Amino acid sequence: MTIPPERLDQIANRFAEIEARLASGTLEGDAFVQASRDYAELEPVARIAAEVRSAREEIAGLEEMLADPEMRAMAEDELAAIRESLPEKERQLALAMLPRDSADAKPAMLEIRAGTGGDEAALFAGDLYRMYERFAGEQGWKVEPVSMSASEVGGFKEIVANVTGTGVFAKLKFESGVHRVQRVPETESGGRIHTSAATVAVLPEPDEVDVQIDAGDLKIDTYRASGAGGQHVNTTDSAIRITHLPTGLVVTCQDGRSQHKNREKAMQVLRARLYEQQREATQGAEAEARKAMVGSGDRSERIRTYNFPQGRVTDHRIGLTLHKLPEIIAGPGLAELIDALTAEDEAKRLAALDG
């Protein structure tokens, strides 16, 4: 798509204005922080816009040179090269100008729950958690479990973890949904292939200012933590259950021995879930547009199948099958899937703008 010259002027003028404000030395506190954020967001857009403007000006100059017989051959060669590269620069600029999800830069709360399939589903939930944990390590992110309910056979009935780093939610947001696994369980002597599932939810973690929680809206209970099978893991009432009365949301945390720490972690999860509710309400008007994008973000949507006997992973939203299951389940191979989903999302949003 072609960006109008007036839009290029607007970008350049806005960027110059922000640069001047930062260089003035008059900004302090919140004003300086906001200007710095604006600069960081606009700088890559302004850089590509400047490249597009420069290429267009070169084309105009070279076209004038075509009238000179002595310069014509050289001008034609240079024109061909610039005209070939300009569409890709235009596409990069259009991508950079797409509206960004305000949550993309935020850390995320990763929730994985075993679904249908009994013990095998809990083992698969554990595999998924380790996949994300190793992928996060490759990205330089930090993963910290917030709460978990371990299965007696291994894996997790449920695990919630906080993932922090650069661009966490932007990369992980397409992972929300139902993940299905097809494989022969270790406990299956007959070698029959079982199908089980786990649900993944990725929620952007808000700053405290993003979600205001009134203490009067909370019912907080303490109880004695217990582990798998019901055995008591400590003898103090350190586990916390927080109920948000207006919404009915309930969050529990029993992993730490400190009641204070468990309460802090439970509030962290509650804030993320309330923030997600706020986002869903805000985006309600855009529901139809969201359906046209990559997946609906609906946690009940089956998004991916991991077929161990065939060594393949299929993402049903974009019809992509990779015969790289070991690399993907190990963590690093997940990057190829995430990159494909991101590219598809960007392509569809660009097409929507063109339409």
N, C-alpha and C positions, 0 to 999 in steps of 0.2 A: 504494500500500500504506500501511496505517496503522501508525505506529510507537507501541508501547505507552508510556504515561506513565512507567512505571518506567525505560524505556530513555532517555527524555529526562532524567530525574533523574540517571541514571548519567553521561551526557555532561556535564551541567552541573557535577556534583560533581567529576568528573575534571578538567575544565578549570579550575575554581576552585582545585583542589589544585596544578596545575602553575603557575598564575599566582602563587599564594602562595609556592611554592618559588623561583620566579625573583625575586620581590620581596624575599625574605628576605635576599639578599646573602650567603648562606652557601655557595652553590654555586661550585665552581671547576673548571677544567680540563674533563675528559671529562664530569663530571656536569652542568656548565653547558651544554656543547654538546648533550648528549642531551636535557636539559630544553627547550632552545631548539627542537630539532627536533620534540619532542613537541608543543610549543606551536604551531609553524607548521602541523603536520599536523592538529591538533584544532581550531584556531581557526575555519576555515570551517564545520566540522561543528557546533561549538557555536553559531555565529552563526545558522545556519539552524534549528537545534533550538530556539533561543530565540524565533525568529519563529513557529515552529509552535506552541510552548507559548502564546505571547502570543495568537495567533489563536484557539486553542481556548478560552482563558480569556475572550476577548471574546465568542465565540459563547455560552458559558455565561451570561455576564452579560446579553447581549441577549435570550436566551431567557427569562430571568426578567422582563425588562421587557415582554414580550409580554402579561403579565397586567394591565398598566396601560393602560387605554383611551387615555389621553392620550399615552403614549409608544409605543403599538403601531405606528403607521404608520412612524415614524422607525426603530424597532428592526427592522422587517421589511426596510426598504431596506438598512440596514447589514448585517443578517444575510445577505441575498442576496449582497452584494458579497464578504463575508468567506468565505462558503461556496463561492463561485465560485473564489476565489484559493487556498483552503487545499489542494486536491488537488495543485496545482503545487508548493507549498511542501513538501508531504509527499514528492512525487516527487524534488525536489531533495535533500531530506534523505536519502532512501533511496539515491540515487546517491552522495552524499558519504560514506555509511557503507559502501559496497561495499568489500570488501578490495582494497587497492592492490597492484599488482606492486611489490615492493621495488626493482626495477630501473628503474621509470618515471622517476625523477629523474636517472638516471645519463646521462653522455655515451654516445655509441655509436660502434662501429666499423662503417662502411659498406663492404661488399664487393660489387663488381659484376663479373661474369664473362660474357664472350661465350659464347653457347651455339651451337645449330645455326644455320647460315646463313652461315658463312664470314666474308668481309670485311664483309658487310652487318650481321652480328651484332656485330662489333667497332665499327662506326660507331654502331649503336644503343646499345651499352654506353656509348659516349661521350656520346650524347644524354641517356641516363638520368643519367649523372654530372652533367652540366651542369644538368639539371632539378633534381636534389637540391641542387646547389650554390647555385642561384639561390633555391630555396625556403628554404634555410637562411639566406641573406642577408636574406630578407623577415622571418624569425623573429628576426633579430639573433644568429644562431649563427655560429660560426667553423668552417670546413672546412679541414683540413690533410691533404693526401695523405701517406700513409705508404709505400706502394709501388705501382708500376704497371708494366705491361708493355704498351707502346704497339704499335699495329698499324701496318704499313707504309702502309696506305691512310688512316690517321687513326683516331681512336677508340682503344679499348683492348681487348686480349685479357683483361686483368684490371686492376682498380684497387681499392686499399684506402685508405680515408680515415678520419680521426678527426673526429667532429663533436661539438663542445662547445657548451654553452649550457643554458638552462633547459628542462627537460622534453623533452630530445631523444629519448630512447628511447620515452617515452610516445607521441609523435607518429609516429615512424618505424617502430615495431615491426610494423605491419601491412603494411609494404612488402616483407617477406621472401617470396620465391617466384619463379616464372618469369614474366617479362614478355615478351609476344609482340608483334611489330610486323608489320604488313602494309603494304607500300608498294612503289613502283617505285624500284629502286636507281638512283643517278645514273649508274652504269656500264652500265645496261641500255638498249640502243638500241631494243629491241622494245617497250618500255613495259609489260612483263609485271609483274604484282604478285608480289613474293616475300614469303614468310613466314620470319622468323628470330626468334631469342629471346636473351634475356640473363637470367642468374640474379642476383637481389639477395639479400643476406643482411645483416640488421641485428642486430648483437650488442651488448648492453649492455657498456660498458667498466668493468671492476671497479676498485675501489681495490686497492692492493697487499695490504691486509690480507684482502681477499676471497679471494685465491688465493695459496696458499703454493707456491712452486716451489723444489725442492731443486736446487742447482747440480749435484749429482752425477747428476741425471736428464737433464742436457742434453748433447747432442753439438753442438759449435759448429764450423762450417767456414767458412773465408774463401776467396773466389775473386775473380777479376777481373770487374768489372761490364761488361756489354755492352748495347748498345741494340738497336733494331729492325733486323732483317737481320743481326745478329751482329757489327756493327762495334763495336770497343772504344771505350768512352766515357771511360775513363781507364786509366792504366797501373799502378795500385796495386791490391792485393788488398783493396778496401774493401767488397765485397759480403759479406753474411752469410747463412749458412743455419743455422738452429737446429732440431734434432730433439729432440722431447720423447720420450725413450725409453719411458717407461711406456705412453704412449698412441699413439705413432707419428706424432703431429702434426708436420708440417714447415712452417716459416715461413721465407721468404726476404725480404731487403730489400737493394736495390742502388742506391737512388736518390741517396743523399747521397754526397759524396766522403769523408766521415769514417766510418771503420769503427766508431768509438764511437757515432756518431749512428745508423748503420744497425742496430747491435746493440740500441740503446735502442728503436728503432721496432719491430724484430722481436719483442722481448720484450713490447711493448705489445700487438701482435696475438696473440701466443701466450697472454698472460693472458686476453684477451677470449675466445678459442676454448676455453680450459680452463674458464673461468667458465660459458660456454654449455653445455658438457658437464655441469658440475655442476648447472646449473639443469634441464637435461633429465632428469637422473637423479632429482632431487628431485621434479620434476613428473610422473614416470612414473605414479604412482598416480592422477594427475588426468587421464590421457590421454583417457579417454572424455569427461570434462567439457569438455576443451579442444576436442575435435572439434565439440562443439555450439556453440562460440563462432564468431567471425568468422575463418574459415580455421583451418588446423591449425598454421600457422607452419612447415610442412614446406617446405623449399626446392625440392622437386621439384613442388610444387603449382602449376599454372598459375593465376595470380591475375588477370591483367589483359591486355587486348588493346588495342593502339594501332593503329587503322585510319586511315591517312593519306588514302586516296582519299575516304573518307566523312567525314573530320574528326571521328571519334568515338573515345572511350575507354570501354571496358566493363570494369567490375570484376565478375568472375564470382562472387565469394563472396557479394555482396549483390544481384546482378542489376541493378546501376546502370549506365546508359549516359548519358554526357554528350557532347553535340556541341560540345565545347570543346577539341578536341585542341591547337590552337595555344597557347591560354592555359595548358593543363596542361603541355605539353612545355617551355614557356617558364619554368615554375617556380611563379609565383604561383597559377595555377589548380589546382595540386595540393591546396591547402588544402581545397577543397570535397570532394574525394574522401576525404581523411584525416578530415575532420569527419564525413562520412557513415559511414565505417567505425567510428569511435569511438562514434558514437551507436548504431549497430547492436549493437556489442559490449556497451555499457551496457544496452541494452534486453533483450538475451538474458540477461545476468547477473541483471538485476532479475526477469525471468520465472522464472529458475531458483530464485531465492529464494522467489518467490510459490508455486512448485510444491512 
